[in-house]
């Protein structure tokens, strides 16, 4: 699954190209406003990631326990330009998914039952919350603005369709604007597949919400839909993006994503989860705009 949020701190938003690439900077001049409004709406809610949250006990297990990890290596390049990469780990721990970048990078916690994110900055000791409902509302509000743009690529991203072909475990999704090449394998358990795609789709939308230059996740969601229908885990996914369409000498962007699914969690996973829970309970909670601006100052 894609994790592009942290890459806005690189100074270049090449992260947008990974899986939800789009070309509309309509909201770049005013990032974060929509989430501050959501914060005001949700401030009186009953659910918060804090000391009162009912986190599952690591030692306790039941028939409904669902614990596994997905490690990812993501690489970005633009034709002959320098390649950049980063690693992530997503730990699925019963009702929650914990997404990590490195030892001190941003942490994202997602509650499956509450459909809500906590974003944690370990360096600045800040956290904020975003409801999936607010993200969906934002994406719906964006559509009418994008429909007014005289841009063929943008039109495709609003209604992405692909020619799909298969060769054994490989799937190829082709269009004039974006190609996906996927090496897949079958999920061992339906429950794991359901949790994986629930989080992958929610994270895909969050990435767009957090990166104003990318304003529609529909292309990647369409790919995920096909994976989910066939219960296939994408072990490797290569994305080629052609902002001006496939033409001779046209520059393209490429993102390569390699994933590994570990069925058993390790002691390191336990320590990272416990650390994230501690941060969620202890760090100062701020509005999304404050969190976003401070993150970009780094």
C-alpha positions as CSV (number, residue, x, y, z in Angstrom):
1,X,0.0,0.0,0.0
2,X,1.2,3.5,-0.7
3,X,2.5,5.9,1.9
4,X,3.2,9.3,0.4
5,X,2.5,11.7,3.3
6,X,6.0,12.0,4.6
7,X,7.5,12.8,1.3
8,X,6.2,16.3,1.2
9,X,9.1,17.1,3.4
10,X,11.6,16.3,0.6
11,X,10.9,19.7,-0.9
12,X,9.6,18.0,-4.1
13,X,6.2,16.3,-4.1
14,X,7.3,13.4,-6.3
15,X,5.3,11.2,-3.8
16,X,2.1,12.3,-5.6
17,X,3.2,10.3,-8.5
18,X,3.3,6.9,-6.7
19,X,-0.3,5.8,-7.2
20,X,-2.6,8.8,-7.1
21,X,-0.8,11.1,-9.5
22,X,-2.9,14.1,-10.7
23,X,-2.2,17.5,-11.9
24,X,-4.3,20.0,-10.1
25,X,-2.8,22.4,-7.5
26,X,-6.1,24.0,-6.9
27,X,-5.8,23.6,-3.2
28,X,-2.1,24.1,-2.8
29,X,-2.5,27.8,-1.7
30,X,-4.8,26.9,1.2
31,X,-3.8,23.4,2.6
32,X,-5.4,22.1,5.7
33,X,-8.4,24.3,5.9
34,X,-10.9,21.5,5.2
35,X,-9.4,19.4,8.1
36,X,-9.5,22.2,10.6
37,X,-13.2,22.5,9.8
38,X,-13.6,18.8,10.4
39,X,-11.7,19.1,13.7
40,X,-14.3,21.7,14.9
41,X,-17.1,19.4,13.9
42,X,-15.6,16.3,15.5
43,X,-14.3,17.9,18.7
44,X,-17.4,16.9,20.6
45,X,-17.3,13.3,19.4
46,X,-17.0,10.3,21.7
47,X,-13.9,8.7,20.1
48,X,-10.4,10.0,20.5
49,X,-7.0,8.4,20.3
50,X,-5.9,9.2,23.9
51,X,-5.4,7.6,27.3
52,X,-9.0,6.4,27.3
53,X,-8.8,4.5,24.0
54,X,-9.3,0.8,24.5
55,X,-6.2,-0.6,22.9
56,X,-5.9,-4.4,22.6
57,X,-3.5,-6.2,24.8
58,X,-0.5,-7.7,23.0
59,X,-0.6,-10.9,25.0
60,X,-4.3,-11.5,24.5
61,X,-5.5,-13.5,21.5
62,X,-8.9,-14.7,20.4
63,X,-10.5,-16.2,17.3
64,X,-11.2,-12.6,16.1
65,X,-7.6,-11.5,16.6
66,X,-6.1,-10.3,13.3
67,X,-2.4,-9.6,13.4
68,X,0.0,-9.3,10.5
69,X,2.5,-6.9,8.9
70,X,3.1,-5.6,5.5
71,X,6.6,-4.2,4.7
72,X,7.1,-2.0,1.6
73,X,9.9,-0.6,-0.4
74,X,8.9,2.4,-2.6
75,X,11.1,3.8,-5.3
76,X,10.5,6.9,-7.4
77,X,12.2,8.1,-10.6
78,X,11.7,10.4,-13.5
79,X,13.3,9.1,-16.7
80,X,17.1,9.4,-16.0
81,X,16.7,11.5,-12.9
82,X,18.1,10.3,-9.6
83,X,16.0,7.5,-7.9
84,X,14.7,8.0,-4.4
85,X,13.3,5.4,-2.1
86,X,11.9,4.8,1.4
87,X,10.7,1.9,3.5
88,X,7.5,1.5,5.5
89,X,5.9,-1.1,7.7
90,X,2.2,-1.4,8.4
91,X,1.4,-3.5,11.5
92,X,-2.2,-4.8,11.7
93,X,-3.1,-5.2,15.3
94,X,-6.7,-6.3,15.9
95,X,-9.0,-3.2,15.3
96,X,-6.0,-1.0,14.4
97,X,-3.4,-0.5,11.7
98,X,-0.1,1.2,12.6
99,X,1.9,2.6,9.7
100,X,5.6,3.5,10.3
101,X,8.3,5.1,8.3
102,X,11.8,4.5,9.8
103,X,12.4,4.8,13.5
104,X,11.4,8.5,13.9
105,X,9.2,9.2,10.9
106,X,5.6,10.1,10.9
107,X,3.2,7.4,12.4
108,X,-0.3,6.9,11.2
109,X,-2.9,4.9,13.3
110,X,-6.1,3.8,11.7
111,X,-9.2,2.5,13.6
112,X,-11.2,0.1,11.5
113,X,-14.3,0.3,13.7
114,X,-14.3,4.1,14.0
115,X,-12.9,4.8,10.5
116,X,-10.6,7.5,11.8
117,X,-6.9,8.4,11.5
118,X,-4.4,9.7,14.1
119,X,-1.3,11.3,12.6
120,X,1.7,11.5,15.0
121,X,4.9,13.5,14.6
122,X,7.4,11.9,17.0
123,X,9.9,14.8,16.5
124,X,7.6,17.7,17.4
125,X,5.5,15.5,19.8
126,X,2.3,16.5,18.1
127,X,-0.7,14.5,16.9
128,X,-3.9,15.3,15.1
129,X,-7.0,13.3,14.0
130,X,-8.8,13.1,10.7
131,X,-12.1,11.2,10.1
132,X,-12.4,9.1,6.9
133,X,-15.8,10.7,6.5
134,X,-14.3,14.1,6.2
135,X,-11.7,12.9,3.7
136,X,-14.5,11.5,1.5
137,X,-16.4,14.7,1.8
138,X,-13.4,16.7,0.7
139,X,-12.8,14.4,-2.3
140,X,-16.5,14.8,-3.4
141,X,-16.2,18.6,-3.1
142,X,-13.1,18.5,-5.4
143,X,-14.8,16.8,-8.3
144,X,-16.9,19.7,-9.6
145,X,-13.8,21.9,-9.6
146,X,-11.8,19.3,-11.5
147,X,-14.6,18.8,-14.0
148,X,-14.2,22.5,-15.0
149,X,-10.6,22.1,-16.0
150,X,-9.7,21.8,-19.6
151,X,-7.3,19.0,-19.0
152,X,-7.5,15.5,-20.6
153,X,-5.3,13.9,-18.0
154,X,-7.4,15.3,-15.2
155,X,-10.6,14.1,-17.0
156,X,-9.1,10.6,-17.1
157,X,-8.3,10.7,-13.4
158,X,-11.9,11.5,-12.6
159,X,-13.2,8.5,-14.6
160,X,-10.2,6.1,-14.9
161,X,-10.6,3.0,-17.1
162,X,-7.9,0.5,-18.0
163,X,-7.4,-2.3,-20.5
164,X,-6.6,-5.3,-18.3
165,X,-4.6,-8.3,-19.4
166,X,-3.2,-11.3,-17.4
167,X,-0.2,-13.6,-17.7
168,X,-0.3,-16.2,-14.9
169,X,0.2,-14.1,-11.7
170,X,0.9,-10.9,-13.5
171,X,-1.7,-8.2,-14.2
172,X,-1.3,-5.3,-16.6
173,X,-3.5,-2.3,-16.5
174,X,-3.0,0.0,-19.5
175,X,-4.3,3.4,-20.5
176,X,-3.0,6.5,-22.4
177,X,-2.1,8.2,-19.2
178,X,-1.1,5.5,-16.6
179,X,0.1,2.0,-16.7
180,X,0.2,-0.4,-13.7
181,X,2.2,-3.7,-13.8
182,X,1.5,-6.0,-10.9
183,X,2.9,-9.3,-9.7
184,X,0.4,-10.8,-7.4
185,X,-0.3,-13.9,-5.3
186,X,-3.5,-15.2,-3.6
187,X,-4.2,-14.2,0.0
188,X,-4.2,-17.1,2.4
189,X,-7.1,-15.8,4.5
190,X,-10.1,-13.7,3.5
191,X,-9.9,-11.8,6.8
192,X,-6.4,-10.6,6.0
193,X,-7.4,-9.5,2.5
194,X,-10.4,-7.6,3.9
195,X,-8.3,-5.7,6.4
196,X,-5.5,-5.0,4.0
197,X,-7.7,-3.4,1.4
198,X,-9.8,-1.5,4.0
199,X,-6.6,0.2,5.2
200,X,-5.0,0.5,1.7
201,X,-8.0,2.3,0.3
202,X,-8.3,4.6,3.3
203,X,-4.6,5.4,3.2
204,X,-4.8,6.1,-0.5
205,X,-7.4,8.7,0.1
206,X,-5.5,10.2,3.1
207,X,-2.4,10.6,0.9
208,X,-4.4,12.8,-1.5
209,X,-5.9,14.7,1.4
210,X,-2.5,15.4,2.8
211,X,-0.9,16.4,-0.6
212,X,-2.8,19.2,-2.2
213,X,-1.1,18.7,-5.6
214,X,-2.8,15.3,-5.9
215,X,-6.6,15.6,-5.9
216,X,-8.0,12.2,-6.9
217,X,-7.2,8.7,-5.8
218,X,-9.6,7.0,-8.2
219,X,-7.0,5.4,-10.5
220,X,-5.4,3.5,-7.7
221,X,-8.7,2.7,-6.1
222,X,-9.8,1.1,-9.3
223,X,-6.7,-1.1,-9.3
224,X,-7.3,-2.0,-5.7
225,X,-10.9,-3.0,-6.6
226,X,-9.6,-5.5,-9.1
227,X,-7.1,-6.9,-6.6
228,X,-9.7,-7.2,-4.0
229,X,-12.3,-8.9,-6.2
230,X,-9.7,-11.6,-7.1
231,X,-8.3,-11.7,-3.5
232,X,-4.8,-11.0,-4.9
233,X,-1.9,-9.5,-2.8
234,X,0.3,-7.2,-5.0
235,X,3.9,-8.3,-4.3
236,X,5.2,-5.8,-6.8
237,X,3.5,-2.9,-8.4
238,X,5.2,-0.6,-11.0
239,X,3.4,2.6,-12.0
240,X,4.3,4.6,-15.1
241,X,2.6,8.0,-15.4
242,X,2.4,10.0,-18.7
243,X,0.9,13.5,-17.8
244,X,0.7,14.5,-21.4
245,X,-0.3,11.1,-22.7
246,X,1.9,8.4,-24.3
247,X,4.0,10.2,-27.0
248,X,7.5,9.8,-28.4
249,X,10.0,11.6,-26.1
250,X,7.3,12.4,-23.6
251,X,8.8,12.4,-20.1
252,X,7.2,9.9,-17.7
253,X,7.3,9.3,-13.9
254,X,7.7,5.9,-12.4
255,X,7.1,4.4,-9.0
256,X,8.0,0.9,-8.0
257,X,6.4,-0.6,-4.9
258,X,7.5,-4.0,-3.5
259,X,5.5,-5.6,-0.7
260,X,6.0,-8.5,1.7
261,X,3.3,-9.9,4.0
262,X,4.5,-11.4,7.3
263,X,1.8,-13.5,9.1
264,X,3.5,-13.3,12.5
265,X,4.4,-10.2,14.4
266,X,7.8,-9.8,16.0
267,X,9.1,-8.2,19.3
268,X,10.1,-5.2,17.2
269,X,6.5,-4.8,16.0
270,X,5.3,-5.0,19.6
271,X,7.7,-2.3,20.7
272,X,6.8,0.0,17.8
273,X,3.0,-0.4,18.5
274,X,3.5,0.2,22.2
275,X,5.5,3.3,21.4
276,X,2.8,4.6,19.0
277,X,0.1,4.0,21.6
278,X,2.1,5.9,24.2
279,X,2.6,8.8,21.7
280,X,-1.2,8.9,21.0
281,X,-2.0,9.2,24.6
282,X,0.7,11.7,25.6
283,X,1.4,14.1,22.7
284,X,-0.3,17.4,22.4
285,X,-3.3,17.3,20.1
286,X,-3.5,20.1,17.5
287,X,-5.7,21.0,14.6
288,X,-4.9,19.6,11.2
289,X,-3.7,23.0,9.8
290,X,-1.2,23.4,12.7
291,X,0.0,19.9,12.3
292,X,0.4,20.2,8.5
293,X,2.2,23.5,8.6
294,X,4.7,22.4,11.3
295,X,5.4,19.2,9.4
296,X,6.2,21.2,6.3
297,X,8.6,23.4,8.3
298,X,10.9,20.4,8.9
